[in-house]
């Protein structure tokens, strides 16, 4: 993680550091670089990665999520796939996990989408 971070340009590092960190990630020190990774990572098969624009999508459980994603290992890209029409001004959401109970231990928040109990 640090090797990748230290290879960033100044602009890339600033964009990365603008993402929301989860300072309570279990087992991690309070390093902002690690805490940002913990809160913004996407599964890319056997590894994980951070995709700056996609990391801005908020969570909603299925079927309330408006899109999903797919990682293409050949091109090293993350594609967003729309599940339904998205109206102008509507928030784009993805499901971070199929199990809402795992959201706090993995991302540091509890789900408040329309399908989850308060």
C-alpha positions in Angstrom: 0.0 0.0 0.0 2.7 2.5 1.0 4.8 1.6 -2.1 1.8 2.4 -4.3 1.0 5.6 -2.4 4.6 6.9 -2.6 4.6 6.4 -6.3 1.7 8.8 -6.7 2.1 12.2 -8.2 1.4 15.2 -5.9 -2.1 15.5 -7.6 -2.8 11.8 -7.2 -1.8 11.8 -3.5 -4.0 14.9 -2.9 -7.0 13.1 -4.6 -6.4 10.0 -2.5 -6.1 11.9 0.7 -9.4 13.7 0.0 -11.3 10.3 0.4 -13.0 9.5 3.7 -10.8 7.6 6.1 -12.1 5.1 8.7 -9.8 5.8 11.7 -11.3 2.9 13.7 -10.3 0.1 11.3 -9.4 -2.9 13.6 -5.7 -3.8 13.6 -4.6 -0.7 11.8 -2.7 2.1 13.3 -4.1 5.6 12.8 -2.3 6.1 9.5 -4.6 8.1 7.2 -3.3 6.2 4.1 -4.3 2.8 5.6 -7.6 4.1 7.0 -8.5 5.6 3.6 -7.7 2.3 1.9 -9.9 0.4 4.5 -12.9 2.6 3.9 -12.6 2.9 0.1 -11.3 -0.4 -1.2 -12.9 -2.5 -3.9 -12.4 -6.2 -4.3 -10.4 -6.9 -7.5 -10.2 -10.7 -7.2 -7.5 -11.8 -4.9 -6.5 -8.2 -4.2 -8.2 -4.9 -3.5 -7.9 -1.5 -5.0 -9.0 2.1 -4.6 -10.8 3.8 -7.6 -11.1 7.5 -6.9 -14.4 8.2 -8.6 -16.1 4.9 -7.6 -15.0 5.4 -4.0 -17.5 8.4 -3.9 -20.5 6.1 -4.3 -22.5 5.6 -1.1 -23.8 2.2 0.0 -27.3 0.9 -0.4 -28.3 -2.8 0.0 -29.8 -4.6 -3.1 -32.4 -4.0 -4.5 -32.0 -0.3 -3.4 -28.5 0.1 -5.0 -28.6 1.8 -8.4 -25.6 0.1 -9.8 -23.0 -2.6 -9.3 -19.4 -3.0 -10.5 -17.1 -5.4 -12.2 -13.3 -5.4 -12.2 -11.5 -6.4 -15.4 -8.1 -7.9 -14.5 -6.9 -7.7 -18.1 -7.4 -3.9 -18.4 -7.0 -3.2 -14.7 -10.3 -1.2 -14.7 -13.4 -1.0 -12.6 -16.6 -0.7 -14.6 -19.9 0.6 -13.1 -23.0 -1.2 -14.4 -26.3 0.6 -14.0 -29.1 -1.7 -12.6 -32.0 0.6 -13.5 -32.5 4.0 -15.0 -31.0 6.7 -12.8 -32.8 10.1 -12.8 -31.0 13.4 -13.0 -30.0 14.3 -9.5 -30.5 10.8 -8.1 -27.7 9.5 -6.0 -25.6 6.7 -7.4 -25.3 3.9 -4.9 -23.6 0.4 -4.9 -23.8 -2.4 -2.4 -20.6 -2.7 -0.5 -21.5 -6.1 0.8 -24.2 -8.7 0.4 -24.4 -8.8 4.2 -25.4 -5.5 5.9 -24.2 -6.8 9.2 -20.6 -6.9 7.9 -20.6 -3.2 7.0 -19.4 -1.9 10.3 -16.5 -4.4 10.7 -15.5 -3.8 7.0 -16.2 -0.1 6.4 -17.1 1.6 9.8 -20.8 2.3 9.3 -24.2 0.8 9.8 -26.6 0.7 6.8 -29.5 3.1 6.8 -30.9 2.2 3.4 -34.7 1.8 3.0 -34.5 -2.0 3.4 -32.5 -2.1 6.7 -34.1 -1.7 10.1 -33.2 1.5 12.0 
